[in-house]
Amino acid sequence: MFKKWREKRRQKKVGIEVEFGSRKLRGKARFFVTTVAILMSFYHLYTSGIGVPTAMLHRSRHLAFALFLCFLYFPYSNKARKDRVAFIDWIFAILGGAFALYSSIFYNQLMFRVGNPTNIDLIFGIGLILFILEATRRSVSPALPVITLVFIIYVFLGPWMPELIEHRGYGIRRLIDHLFLTMEGIWGVPIGVSSTYVFLFVLFGAFLERTGAGDYLLKLSFATMGRFRGGPAKAAVVASALMGTVSGSSIANTVTTGSMTIPLMKKVGFRKEMAGAVEVAASTNGQLMPPVMGAAAFIMAEFTDIPYFQIIKHAIIPAVLSYIAIFSIIHLEAIKTGIGRLPKEEIPPVLKTFFSGAYLLIPLAFLIYVLLVLKLTPTTSAFISIMVSIAVALIENNIRYPIRYLKTKKSNPSDAVNDQASIEETKFNPWIGGTATAIKLLLQAMEMGARNMIGIAAACACCGIIVGVVTLTGLGLKMTLLIVTLAQGKLFLTLLFAVFASIILGMGLPTTATYIIMAAMTAPAILEVGADLGVPLIAAHLFVFYYGIVADDTPPVGLCAYAAAGIAHSDPIKTGIQSFKLDAAAFTLPFIYLYNPQLLMINTSFLNLLMIIPVAIVGMFLFAAGIQGFLLVKTRLWERLSLFVIAIFLIKPGFFTDILGAAWLALILLLQVLRRKKEKVLPIPIS
């Protein structure tokens, strides 16, 4: 009993440290910091309801909240005390917030000083950049600040750079003017999207999580998948896909679903690295799953000027196919290694589980309706859905509490007053008790939403600096020219360079940061080289976005792998490598939909999709079989290589490739069936 209790506490600690930082405050400090976090959420809810203020004002306040909370929630070192805020962190929090608010307080004066900053402007601009770098180091990883510093140094060393990327060089005054006083740097698109769409969707996910939707989705996944071979792993995939539609955060997804799925995967026979890897791969792919798709999808809408609901439409088929690939690998792994099912007594009934909490999905269903059917803006859609979530929480608690109270009173009147599960009832009445509990949950959700946003806001501000450097120096055009020159105008080589850059950057950066840098530097090259082939704008941006997600669980940095390894007691590097292998099944998808965008629902019809999708699903399963080296029985080398080729033929839309792939597959299946029959009738060796 005590062992299980300690294990749950350890798992919870791992999740908190990875997602929120390791500081756990108490007393007055906790009350103060929690209050500020709630105020941050309330401010964003208020502005989304009545209208967002002028961009500079709103973004400045958003970043001020984030920097202030970052230095209070995240210690400067893992060795620092976790139960209190160090004095230096209070100073950093106050100064960081003040430096960010400078642009809001003196907005009217700064408008007339663009191009000619004063010395005070320079001091506050330099100070804000330093605080952003430190906040990002604490809340994200040291890699992004280091890369940002490299870009800043590039501004000053331009005349001494190689010819392809050289520029005339700029001084500190010109740099601060561009990054701090204009909308091209810190206050650009990344922090703008973070302060509007992203915050509201993260807050919406926090509301669903605190009101029980996350637990409900997890239970529903176990009820539907637990009865099958390798059930816990399949439940992890389904739960992570469903959670991905809500949170869009791979780490939150990992620690939320993984705390339950990983121990059960190990229990039915999965190796500890495999158990952690399944959760990592499934959770990182949650960023592909509409309607949330992580912060990068909203930034993509701004960069491409494509409506957000249109991006969702283009992304849905690749997202589903990527999960089918992971699901297939798990299924084949379970068959190959003889992993069984969960015991019947541990599997909840499907219908009972579904109806027990179906009402919790009302806000999510409402979000999909207003976003995709009514086609309201993401900000308005998220705001309305949060209001629906609040209403559901109030109604649910005000129905549940009186029922519980009356049942307790009827069964034993003397116990009704002593019901510890509803303390409020002893002070007021069951209806007030239900309302109080709902308000408590909603306030917790507002704190959670603000805490979840700290790392995103810091990363977006850092990326804003990088984008500002790119626009100031013209590096984006230079990188496009460099890639086109190296690739000799060939699209396939250009894509390989983009993949390589995304994977390398993504090893140390979060998905959002990777996408922003790649969108500024490699996506234009893809579009330029692919202009003759008619490569769509959305295909190029989804291409770099997808490989940024794949890199998110790639060693040596992948935070999700560290979170899952902490729960599974496995080696983080081995867990990351295994999760990369699980993602490899869908590795070819971006190449396929870029060359043939029918998988993105571009230039196709509904009837055509009815033919393309089932064939593509079979193709993903065969790719998974090639990775596992197992179909009906263990494959031979030529069969394994053939499965990869057939998979590409089937995933790529086209009548000729489908027929060729089907004929080739029929031959392999025939050989596999004959070999399986032969293996079954082999005599048992005498030992």
C-alpha positions as CSV (number, residue, x, y, z in Angstrom):
1,M,0.0,0.0,0.0
2,F,2.7,2.4,1.0
3,K,4.8,1.4,-2.0
4,K,1.9,2.3,-4.4
5,W,1.4,5.6,-2.5
6,R,5.1,6.6,-2.9
7,E,5.0,5.6,-6.5
8,K,2.0,7.8,-7.2
9,R,3.7,10.7,-5.5
10,R,6.9,10.1,-7.5
11,Q,5.0,10.1,-10.7
12,K,3.2,13.3,-9.8
13,K,6.5,14.9,-9.0
14,V,8.0,13.9,-12.3
15,G,5.0,15.5,-14.1
16,I,5.2,18.7,-12.1
17,E,8.9,19.1,-12.6
18,V,8.7,18.6,-16.4
19,E,5.6,20.6,-17.1
20,F,5.6,23.4,-14.5
21,G,9.1,23.4,-12.9
22,S,10.0,21.8,-9.6
23,R,9.0,24.7,-7.2
24,K,6.2,23.8,-4.9
25,L,5.3,26.9,-2.8
26,R,3.5,27.1,0.6
27,G,1.9,29.6,2.7
28,K,1.6,33.3,1.8
29,A,4.0,32.9,-1.2
30,R,1.8,30.2,-2.7
31,F,-1.3,32.3,-2.2
32,F,0.3,35.3,-3.8
33,V,1.7,33.5,-6.8
34,T,-1.6,31.6,-7.3
35,T,-3.5,34.8,-7.2
36,V,-1.3,36.4,-9.9
37,A,-1.7,33.3,-12.1
38,I,-5.5,33.5,-11.7
39,L,-5.4,37.2,-12.6
40,M,-3.4,36.4,-15.7
41,S,-6.1,33.9,-16.9
42,F,-8.9,36.3,-15.9
43,Y,-7.2,39.2,-17.9
44,H,-7.1,37.1,-21.0
45,L,-10.6,35.8,-20.6
46,Y,-11.8,39.4,-20.1
47,T,-10.0,40.8,-23.1
48,S,-11.2,37.9,-25.3
49,G,-14.8,38.6,-24.3
50,I,-14.9,42.4,-24.7
51,G,-12.2,42.7,-27.4
52,V,-8.4,42.5,-27.4
53,P,-6.6,45.9,-26.8
54,T,-4.1,47.4,-29.1
55,A,-1.5,44.7,-30.1
56,M,1.5,46.3,-28.4
57,L,-0.4,46.9,-25.1
58,H,-1.9,43.4,-25.0
59,R,1.3,41.6,-25.9
60,S,3.3,43.6,-23.4
61,R,1.0,42.7,-20.5
62,H,0.9,39.1,-21.6
63,L,4.7,38.8,-21.5
64,A,4.9,40.7,-18.2
65,F,2.6,38.2,-16.5
66,A,4.6,35.3,-18.0
67,L,8.0,36.6,-17.0
68,F,6.8,37.5,-13.5
69,L,5.3,34.0,-12.9
70,C,8.2,32.3,-14.6
71,F,10.8,33.5,-12.0
72,L,8.5,32.5,-9.2
73,Y,7.5,29.1,-10.4
74,F,10.8,28.0,-11.9
75,P,14.0,28.1,-9.7
76,Y,17.3,29.2,-11.2
77,S,18.7,25.7,-10.6
78,N,17.5,22.2,-9.9
79,K,19.6,22.3,-6.6
80,A,17.7,25.4,-5.4
81,R,15.1,25.1,-2.6
82,K,11.7,24.1,-3.9
83,D,9.5,25.3,-1.0
84,R,10.2,29.0,-1.2
85,V,11.2,31.7,-3.7
86,A,14.8,32.9,-3.5
87,F,15.3,36.6,-2.9
88,I,17.0,37.0,-6.3
89,D,14.0,35.4,-8.0
90,W,11.7,38.0,-6.5
91,I,14.0,40.7,-7.9
92,F,14.1,39.0,-11.3
93,A,10.3,38.6,-11.3
94,I,9.7,42.3,-10.5
95,L,12.3,43.5,-13.0
96,G,11.2,41.1,-15.7
97,G,7.6,42.1,-15.4
98,A,8.5,45.8,-15.3
99,F,10.8,45.6,-18.3
100,A,8.0,43.9,-20.3
101,L,5.4,46.5,-19.1
102,Y,7.6,49.4,-20.3
103,S,6.2,49.2,-23.8
104,S,2.7,49.3,-22.5
105,I,3.1,52.1,-20.0
106,F,5.0,54.4,-22.5
107,Y,3.3,53.2,-25.6
108,N,2.2,56.7,-26.8
109,Q,5.8,58.1,-26.5
110,L,7.4,55.0,-28.0
111,M,5.4,55.3,-31.2
112,F,7.2,58.5,-32.0
113,R,10.6,57.1,-31.1
114,V,10.7,54.2,-33.6
115,G,14.0,54.5,-35.4
116,N,15.5,56.8,-32.8
117,P,15.5,55.0,-29.4
118,T,16.7,56.9,-26.3
119,N,19.2,55.5,-23.9
120,I,16.4,54.5,-21.5
121,D,14.8,52.6,-24.4
122,L,18.1,50.8,-25.0
123,I,18.5,49.9,-21.3
124,F,15.0,48.5,-21.1
125,G,15.3,46.7,-24.5
126,I,18.6,45.0,-23.5
127,G,17.2,44.1,-20.1
128,L,14.0,42.6,-21.5
129,I,16.0,40.4,-24.0
130,L,18.2,39.1,-21.1
131,F,15.2,38.3,-19.0
132,I,13.5,36.6,-21.9
133,L,16.6,34.4,-22.4
134,E,16.8,33.5,-18.7
135,A,13.1,32.8,-18.5
136,T,13.3,30.5,-21.5
137,R,16.3,28.7,-20.1
138,R,14.4,28.0,-16.9
139,S,11.0,27.0,-18.4
140,V,11.9,25.4,-21.7
141,S,15.6,24.4,-22.1
142,P,19.0,26.0,-22.4
143,A,19.1,25.2,-26.2
144,L,16.7,27.9,-27.4
145,P,18.5,30.8,-25.6
146,V,21.8,29.6,-26.9
147,I,20.4,29.5,-30.5
148,T,18.9,33.0,-29.9
149,L,22.3,34.3,-28.8
150,V,23.9,32.9,-31.9
151,F,21.4,34.9,-34.1
152,I,22.0,38.1,-32.1
153,I,25.8,37.7,-32.5
154,Y,25.2,37.2,-36.2
155,V,23.7,40.7,-36.3
156,F,27.1,42.2,-35.3
157,L,29.4,39.9,-37.3
158,G,27.5,40.1,-40.6
159,P,30.4,41.7,-42.6
160,W,32.8,38.8,-41.6
161,M,30.4,35.9,-42.4
162,P,30.6,33.7,-45.5
163,E,29.5,35.4,-48.7
164,L,26.2,33.6,-49.0
165,I,25.0,34.8,-45.5
166,E,27.0,38.0,-45.1
167,H,25.3,41.4,-44.5
168,R,26.5,44.9,-43.7
169,G,26.2,44.6,-39.9
170,Y,24.2,46.5,-37.4
171,G,24.9,48.2,-34.1
172,I,23.2,47.7,-30.8
173,R,20.9,50.8,-31.3
174,R,19.6,49.5,-34.6
175,L,19.1,46.0,-33.1
176,I,17.1,47.2,-30.1
177,D,15.1,49.5,-32.2
178,H,14.0,46.7,-34.5
179,L,13.4,44.1,-31.7
180,F,11.9,46.3,-29.0
181,L,10.2,49.2,-30.6
182,T,8.6,47.7,-33.7
183,M,6.3,44.7,-34.2
184,E,9.0,42.8,-36.1
185,G,10.8,41.3,-33.1
186,I,9.7,40.6,-29.5
187,W,6.2,41.9,-30.1
188,G,5.8,40.1,-33.4
189,V,3.6,37.2,-34.6
190,P,4.8,34.5,-32.1
191,I,4.0,36.5,-29.0
192,G,0.9,37.9,-30.6
193,V,-0.5,34.4,-31.2
194,S,0.6,33.3,-27.7
195,S,-1.3,36.2,-26.1
196,T,-4.5,35.5,-28.0
197,Y,-5.4,32.1,-29.5
198,V,-2.9,29.9,-27.7
199,F,-3.6,31.2,-24.2
200,L,-7.3,30.6,-24.6
201,F,-7.0,27.1,-26.0
202,V,-4.5,26.2,-23.3
203,L,-6.9,27.6,-20.7
204,F,-9.7,25.6,-22.3
205,G,-7.7,22.4,-22.0
206,A,-7.0,23.2,-18.3
207,F,-10.8,23.7,-17.7
208,L,-11.5,20.3,-19.3
209,E,-8.8,18.7,-17.3
210,R,-9.9,20.0,-13.9
211,T,-13.6,19.3,-14.6
212,G,-12.8,15.6,-15.2
213,A,-12.8,15.3,-19.0
214,G,-9.2,14.1,-19.1
215,D,-9.9,11.2,-16.6
216,Y,-13.1,10.4,-18.5
217,L,-11.2,10.1,-21.8
218,L,-8.6,7.9,-20.2
219,K,-11.3,5.6,-18.7
220,L,-13.2,5.5,-22.0
221,S,-10.0,4.4,-23.8
222,F,-9.4,1.6,-21.4
223,A,-13.0,0.5,-21.7
224,T,-12.8,0.3,-25.5
225,M,-9.2,-1.0,-25.9
226,G,-8.5,-3.0,-22.7
227,R,-10.2,-6.2,-24.0
228,F,-7.7,-6.4,-26.9
229,R,-4.2,-7.9,-27.1
230,G,-1.8,-5.3,-25.8
231,G,-4.8,-3.3,-24.5
232,P,-3.0,-0.8,-22.2
233,A,-0.7,0.3,-25.0
234,K,-3.6,0.7,-27.4
235,A,-5.6,2.6,-24.7
236,A,-2.5,4.9,-24.4
237,V,-2.7,5.6,-28.1
238,V,-6.4,6.3,-28.1
239,A,-6.3,8.3,-24.9
240,S,-3.3,10.4,-26.1
241,A,-5.1,11.1,-29.4
242,L,-8.2,12.2,-27.5
243,M,-6.2,14.3,-25.0
244,G,-4.3,15.8,-27.9
245,T,-7.5,17.3,-29.2
246,V,-7.9,19.0,-25.8
247,S,-4.5,20.1,-24.6
248,G,-2.1,20.2,-27.6
249,S,0.7,19.8,-25.1
250,S,2.9,16.7,-25.5
251,I,4.4,16.8,-22.0
252,A,1.0,17.4,-20.3
253,N,-0.3,14.5,-22.4
254,T,2.5,12.2,-21.4
255,V,2.4,12.8,-17.6
256,T,-1.5,12.8,-17.5
257,T,-2.1,9.5,-19.4
258,G,1.2,7.9,-18.8
259,S,0.9,7.8,-15.0
260,M,-1.9,5.2,-15.6
261,T,-1.0,3.6,-18.9
262,I,2.7,3.0,-18.5
263,P,2.5,0.8,-15.3
264,L,-0.3,-1.3,-16.9
265,M,1.7,-1.7,-20.1
266,K,4.6,-3.1,-18.1
267,K,2.1,-5.3,-16.2
268,V,0.9,-7.1,-19.4
269,G,4.4,-7.7,-20.6
270,F,5.7,-4.6,-22.5
271,R,9.4,-3.8,-21.9
272,K,9.8,-0.6,-19.8
273,E,11.5,1.3,-22.6
274,M,8.7,0.2,-25.0
275,A,6.0,1.2,-22.5
276,G,7.5,4.7,-22.1
277,A,8.1,5.0,-25.8
278,V,4.5,4.2,-26.7
279,E,3.3,7.0,-24.4
280,V,5.9,9.5,-25.8
281,A,5.1,8.8,-29.5
282,A,1.3,8.9,-28.9
283,S,1.6,12.1,-26.8
284,T,3.9,14.0,-29.2
285,N,1.6,13.2,-32.1
286,G,-1.2,14.7,-30.2
287,Q,0.1,18.1,-31.5
288,L,-1.0,17.0,-34.9
289,M,-4.6,16.2,-33.8
290,P,-7.2,18.9,-34.6
291,P,-8.8,21.1,-33.3
292,V,-6.0,22.4,-31.0
293,M,-2.8,21.1,-32.6
294,G,-0.5,22.9,-30.2
295,A,0.6,26.6,-30.4
296,A,2.3,26.2,-33.8
297,A,-1.0,25.7,-35.7
298,F,-2.2,29.2,-34.7
299,I,1.2,30.7,-35.6
300,M,0.9,28.8,-39.0
301,A,-2.4,30.5,-39.6
302,E,-0.8,33.9,-39.1
303,F,2.3,33.1,-41.2
304,T,0.3,31.7,-44.1
305,D,-2.8,33.8,-43.8
306,I,-4.8,30.6,-44.1
307,P,-7.9,30.5,-41.9
308,Y,-7.4,28.2,-38.9
309,F,-10.4,26.0,-39.6
310,Q,-8.9,25.4,-43.1
311,I,-5.6,24.3,-41.5
312,I,-7.5,21.8,-39.4
313,K,-9.2,20.4,-42.5
314,H,-5.8,19.9,-44.2
315,A,-4.2,18.3,-41.1
316,I,-6.8,15.8,-40.1
317,I,-6.0,12.9,-42.5
318,P,-2.2,12.9,-41.8
319,A,-2.9,13.1,-38.1
320,V,-5.2,10.0,-38.1
321,L,-2.8,8.1,-40.3
322,S,0.1,8.8,-38.0
323,Y,-1.9,7.3,-35.1
324,I,-2.9,4.3,-37.2
325,A,0.8,3.7,-37.8
326,I,1.6,3.8,-34.0
327,F,-1.4,1.6,-33.2
328,S,-0.3,-0.9,-35.9
329,I,3.2,-1.2,-34.5
330,I,1.9,-1.8,-31.0
331,H,-0.5,-4.5,-32.3
332,L,2.3,-6.3,-34.2
333,E,4.6,-6.0,-31.1
334,A,1.9,-7.6,-28.9
335,I,1.5,-10.5,-31.4
336,K,5.2,-11.0,-32.0
337,T,6.0,-11.0,-28.3
338,G,2.9,-12.8,-27.1
339,I,1.6,-10.0,-24.9
340,G,-2.0,-10.6,-23.8
341,R,-5.0,-8.7,-22.6
342,L,-6.0,-7.0,-19.4
343,P,-7.9,-9.1,-16.8
344,K,-11.6,-8.8,-17.3
345,E,-12.1,-7.4,-13.8
346,E,-9.8,-4.5,-14.7
347,I,-11.7,-3.5,-17.8
348,P,-14.6,-1.1,-17.2
349,P,-17.8,-1.7,-19.2
350,V,-18.0,0.4,-22.4
351,L,-21.6,1.7,-22.3
352,K,-21.6,2.5,-18.6
353,T,-18.2,4.3,-18.9
354,F,-19.4,6.3,-21.9
355,F,-22.7,7.5,-20.4
356,S,-21.1,8.1,-17.0
357,G,-19.3,11.2,-18.3
358,A,-20.5,12.0,-21.8
359,Y,-21.7,15.4,-20.6
360,L,-18.0,16.3,-19.9
361,L,-17.4,16.4,-23.7
362,I,-20.1,19.0,-24.3
363,P,-17.6,21.9,-24.3
364,L,-15.3,20.1,-26.7
365,A,-18.2,19.3,-29.0
366,F,-19.3,22.9,-28.8
367,L,-15.8,24.1,-29.7
368,I,-15.7,21.9,-32.8
369,Y,-19.2,23.1,-33.8
370,V,-18.5,26.9,-33.5
371,L,-15.0,26.5,-35.0
372,L,-15.8,24.3,-38.0
373,V,-19.5,24.7,-38.6
374,L,-20.2,28.3,-37.6
375,K,-16.6,29.2,-38.6
376,L,-16.1,31.8,-35.8
377,T,-12.6,33.0,-35.1
378,P,-10.4,30.8,-32.8
379,T,-10.5,33.5,-30.1
380,T,-14.3,33.7,-30.1
381,S,-14.7,29.9,-30.3
382,A,-12.3,29.3,-27.4
383,F,-14.0,32.0,-25.3
384,I,-17.5,30.6,-25.9
385,S,-16.3,27.0,-25.2
386,I,-14.7,28.1,-21.9
387,M,-18.0,29.7,-20.9
388,V,-19.8,26.4,-21.8
389,S,-17.2,24.5,-19.7
390,I,-17.9,26.8,-16.7
391,A,-21.6,26.3,-17.1
392,V,-21.2,22.5,-17.3
393,A,-19.0,22.5,-14.1
394,L,-21.6,24.5,-12.2
395,I,-24.6,22.5,-13.3
396,E,-22.8,19.1,-12.8
397,N,-21.7,20.0,-9.2
398,N,-25.1,21.5,-8.3
399,I,-26.8,18.3,-9.4
400,R,-24.3,15.8,-7.9
401,Y,-24.0,17.4,-4.5
402,P,-27.7,17.4,-3.6
403,I,-28.1,13.8,-4.8
404,R,-25.1,12.7,-2.7
405,Y,-26.4,14.6,0.3
406,L,-29.9,13.2,0.1
407,K,-28.6,9.6,-0.4
408,T,-26.3,10.0,2.7
409,K,-29.1,11.5,4.7
410,K,-31.6,8.7,3.7
411,S,-29.2,5.9,4.4
412,N,-27.9,7.3,7.8
413,P,-29.1,10.7,8.9
414,S,-26.4,11.0,11.5
415,D,-23.7,10.7,8.9
416,A,-25.1,13.4,6.7
417,V,-23.5,16.1,8.8
418,N,-20.2,14.3,8.9
419,D,-19.8,13.6,5.2
420,Q,-16.1,14.6,4.8
421,A,-16.4,14.4,1.0
422,S,-18.5,17.6,1.1
423,I,-17.5,19.8,3.9
424,E,-19.4,22.8,2.5
425,E,-22.6,21.0,3.2
426,T,-22.1,21.3,7.0
427,K,-21.7,25.0,6.7
428,F,-24.4,25.9,4.2
429,N,-26.5,23.5,2.2
430,P,-25.8,21.0,-0.7
431,W,-26.5,23.6,-3.4
432,I,-24.1,26.1,-2.0
433,G,-21.6,23.3,-1.5
434,G,-21.8,22.2,-5.1
435,T,-21.3,25.8,-6.3
436,A,-18.3,26.3,-4.0
437,T,-16.7,23.1,-5.3
438,A,-17.2,24.1,-8.9
439,I,-15.7,27.6,-8.3
440,K,-12.7,25.9,-6.6
441,L,-12.2,23.7,-9.6
442,L,-12.5,26.6,-12.0
443,L,-10.0,28.7,-10.1
444,Q,-7.6,25.7,-10.1
445,A,-8.0,25.5,-13.9
446,M,-7.2,29.2,-14.2
447,E,-4.0,28.7,-12.3
448,M,-3.1,25.6,-14.3
449,G,-3.8,27.5,-17.6
450,A,-1.4,30.3,-16.6
451,R,1.3,27.9,-15.5
452,N,1.0,26.0,-18.7
453,M,1.5,29.2,-20.7
454,I,4.7,30.3,-19.1
455,G,7.0,28.2,-21.2
456,I,5.1,28.8,-24.3
457,A,5.1,32.6,-23.9
458,A,8.8,32.6,-23.1
459,A,9.6,30.4,-26.1
460,C,7.5,32.6,-28.4
461,A,9.2,35.8,-27.1
462,C,12.6,34.1,-27.8
463,C,11.4,33.1,-31.3
464,G,10.3,36.6,-31.9
465,I,13.9,37.7,-31.4
466,I,15.1,35.2,-33.9
467,V,12.4,36.2,-36.4
468,G,13.4,39.8,-35.9
469,V,17.0,39.1,-36.6
470,V,16.0,37.2,-39.8
471,T,13.9,40.1,-41.1
472,L,16.6,42.7,-40.1
473,T,19.5,41.0,-41.8
474,G,17.6,39.4,-44.6
475,L,18.8,36.0,-43.5
476,G,15.5,34.3,-44.6
477,L,16.2,35.1,-48.2
478,K,19.8,34.2,-47.9
479,M,19.0,30.8,-46.4
480,T,16.4,30.2,-49.2
481,L,19.1,31.0,-51.7
482,L,21.6,28.7,-49.9
483,I,19.3,25.8,-49.7
484,V,18.2,26.2,-53.4
485,T,21.9,26.3,-54.4
486,L,22.9,23.3,-52.4
487,A,19.9,21.3,-53.6
488,Q,20.6,22.4,-57.2
489,G,17.0,23.2,-57.6
490,K,15.8,19.7,-56.9
491,L,12.7,19.4,-54.6
492,F,13.6,16.1,-53.1
493,L,17.1,17.4,-51.9
494,T,15.5,20.6,-50.6
495,L,13.0,18.5,-48.5
496,L,15.9,16.4,-47.2
497,F,17.7,19.6,-46.1
498,A,14.5,20.8,-44.4
499,V,14.1,17.5,-42.6
500,F,17.7,17.5,-41.4
501,A,17.4,21.0,-40.1
502,S,14.1,20.3,-38.4
503,I,15.3,17.2,-36.7
504,I,18.6,18.9,-35.5
505,L,16.8,22.0,-34.2
506,G,13.9,20.0,-32.7
507,M,16.3,17.9,-30.6
508,G,16.8,21.0,-28.4
509,L,13.7,23.1,-29.1
510,P,10.0,22.8,-28.5
511,T,7.8,22.2,-31.5
512,T,6.6,25.8,-31.7
513,A,10.1,27.2,-31.7
514,T,11.2,24.7,-34.3
515,Y,8.3,25.5,-36.6
516,I,8.8,29.3,-36.4
517,I,12.5,29.1,-37.3
518,M,11.8,26.6,-40.1
519,A,8.8,28.6,-41.4
520,A,11.1,31.6,-41.7
521,M,14.1,29.9,-43.2
522,T,13.3,26.6,-45.0
523,A,9.6,26.8,-46.0
524,P,10.3,29.6,-48.5
525,A,12.9,27.4,-50.1
526,I,10.5,24.5,-50.5
527,L,7.9,26.8,-52.0
528,E,10.4,28.3,-54.4
529,V,11.8,25.0,-55.6
530,G,8.4,23.4,-55.7
531,A,6.7,26.3,-57.6
532,D,6.8,24.4,-60.9
533,L,5.3,21.3,-59.3
534,G,2.5,23.4,-57.7
535,V,3.5,22.7,-54.1
536,P,0.7,24.3,-52.0
537,L,1.6,26.8,-49.3
538,I,0.0,24.7,-46.5
539,A,1.8,21.6,-47.6
540,A,5.2,23.2,-47.2
541,H,4.4,24.6,-43.7
542,L,2.8,21.3,-42.5
543,F,5.9,19.6,-43.7
544,V,8.3,21.5,-41.4
545,F,5.7,21.4,-38.6
546,Y,5.4,17.6,-38.7
547,Y,9.2,17.0,-38.6
548,G,9.4,19.5,-35.7
549,I,7.0,17.3,-33.9
550,V,8.9,14.1,-34.7
551,A,12.1,15.8,-33.3
552,D,10.3,16.6,-30.1
553,D,10.8,13.0,-28.8
554,T,14.2,12.5,-30.3
555,P,17.3,12.1,-28.1
556,P,19.3,13.7,-26.5
557,V,16.9,16.4,-25.3
558,G,13.3,15.1,-25.8
559,L,11.5,16.2,-22.7
560,C,8.6,13.8,-23.2
561,A,11.0,10.9,-23.2
562,Y,12.4,12.1,-19.8
563,A,8.9,12.4,-18.4
564,A,7.9,9.0,-19.6
565,A,11.2,7.4,-18.5
566,G,10.6,8.8,-15.0
567,I,7.3,7.0,-14.8
568,A,8.5,3.8,-16.4
569,H,11.9,3.6,-14.5
570,S,13.6,3.3,-17.9
571,D,16.6,4.9,-19.6
572,P,15.5,8.3,-21.2
573,I,17.8,7.9,-24.2
574,K,16.7,4.3,-24.9
575,T,13.1,5.4,-24.4
576,G,13.6,8.3,-26.9
577,I,15.2,6.1,-29.5
578,Q,12.3,3.6,-29.2
579,S,9.7,6.4,-29.5
580,F,11.5,7.7,-32.6
581,K,11.2,4.2,-34.1
582,L,7.4,4.2,-33.4
583,D,7.2,7.6,-35.2
584,A,9.2,6.3,-38.1
585,A,6.2,4.5,-39.5
586,A,4.7,7.8,-40.4
587,F,8.0,9.4,-41.4
588,T,7.2,9.3,-45.1
589,L,3.8,11.0,-44.8
590,P,5.0,14.6,-45.3
591,F,6.9,13.6,-48.4
592,I,3.8,11.9,-49.8
593,Y,1.3,14.7,-49.1
594,L,3.7,17.3,-50.4
595,Y,4.1,15.5,-53.7
596,N,0.5,14.6,-53.9
597,P,-1.6,16.9,-51.7
598,Q,-4.8,14.9,-52.0
599,L,-4.1,13.6,-48.5
600,L,-4.5,17.2,-47.4
601,M,-7.9,17.3,-49.1
602,I,-6.6,19.6,-51.8
603,N,-7.8,19.1,-55.4
604,T,-9.9,16.1,-54.5
605,S,-13.5,15.1,-54.2
606,F,-15.4,13.2,-51.5
607,L,-15.7,10.1,-53.6
608,N,-12.0,10.2,-54.3
609,L,-11.3,10.4,-50.5
610,L,-13.5,7.4,-49.9
611,M,-11.0,5.4,-52.1
612,I,-7.8,7.1,-50.9
613,I,-8.2,6.9,-47.1
614,P,-8.8,3.1,-46.8
615,V,-5.9,2.3,-49.1
616,A,-3.7,4.7,-47.1
617,I,-4.6,3.0,-43.9
618,V,-3.5,-0.3,-45.3
619,G,-0.3,1.3,-46.4
620,M,0.4,2.6,-42.9
621,F,-0.2,-0.8,-41.5
622,L,2.3,-2.3,-44.0
623,F,4.9,0.3,-43.1
624,A,4.4,-0.7,-39.5
625,A,4.9,-4.3,-40.4
626,G,8.1,-3.5,-42.2
627,I,9.4,-1.7,-39.1
628,Q,8.5,-4.7,-36.9
629,G,9.7,-7.3,-39.4
630,F,6.5,-9.2,-38.8
631,L,3.2,-9.6,-40.8
632,L,1.6,-13.0,-40.3
633,V,4.9,-14.5,-39.4
634,K,8.4,-13.1,-39.1
635,T,9.4,-11.5,-42.5
636,R,12.5,-12.2,-44.5
637,L,14.7,-9.4,-45.5
638,W,13.3,-9.0,-49.0
639,E,9.8,-9.2,-47.7
640,R,10.6,-6.5,-45.1
641,L,12.0,-4.2,-47.8
642,S,9.1,-4.9,-50.1
643,L,6.6,-3.9,-47.4
644,F,8.2,-0.4,-47.2
645,V,7.9,0.0,-51.0
646,I,4.3,-1.4,-51.1
647,A,3.4,1.0,-48.2
648,I,4.6,4.0,-50.1
649,F,2.7,2.8,-53.2
650,L,-0.5,2.5,-51.3
651,I,-0.2,5.7,-49.2
652,K,0.6,7.8,-52.3
653,P,-2.8,8.3,-54.1
654,G,-2.9,6.9,-57.6
655,F,-4.7,4.1,-59.4
656,F,-1.5,2.5,-61.0
657,T,0.5,2.5,-57.7
658,D,-2.5,1.0,-55.8
659,I,-2.9,-1.9,-58.3
660,L,0.9,-2.6,-58.3
661,G,1.0,-2.4,-54.5
662,A,-2.0,-4.7,-54.1
663,A,-0.5,-7.3,-56.5
664,W,2.8,-7.3,-54.7
665,L,1.2,-7.5,-51.3
666,A,-0.9,-10.5,-52.4
667,L,2.2,-12.4,-53.3
668,I,3.8,-11.7,-49.9
669,L,0.6,-12.7,-48.1
670,L,0.5,-16.0,-50.0
671,L,4.0,-16.8,-49.0
672,Q,3.4,-15.8,-45.4
673,V,0.2,-18.0,-45.2
674,L,2.1,-21.0,-46.6
675,R,5.0,-20.4,-44.2
676,R,2.7,-20.1,-41.2
677,K,1.0,-23.4,-42.0
678,K,4.3,-25.1,-42.4
679,E,5.5,-23.7,-39.0
680,K,2.3,-25.0,-37.3
681,V,2.8,-28.6,-38.5
682,L,6.5,-28.8,-37.7
683,P,7.2,-31.7,-35.3
684,I,8.0,-30.6,-31.7
685,P,11.7,-31.2,-31.1
686,I,12.6,-33.7,-28.4
687,S,14.4,-32.1,-25.5
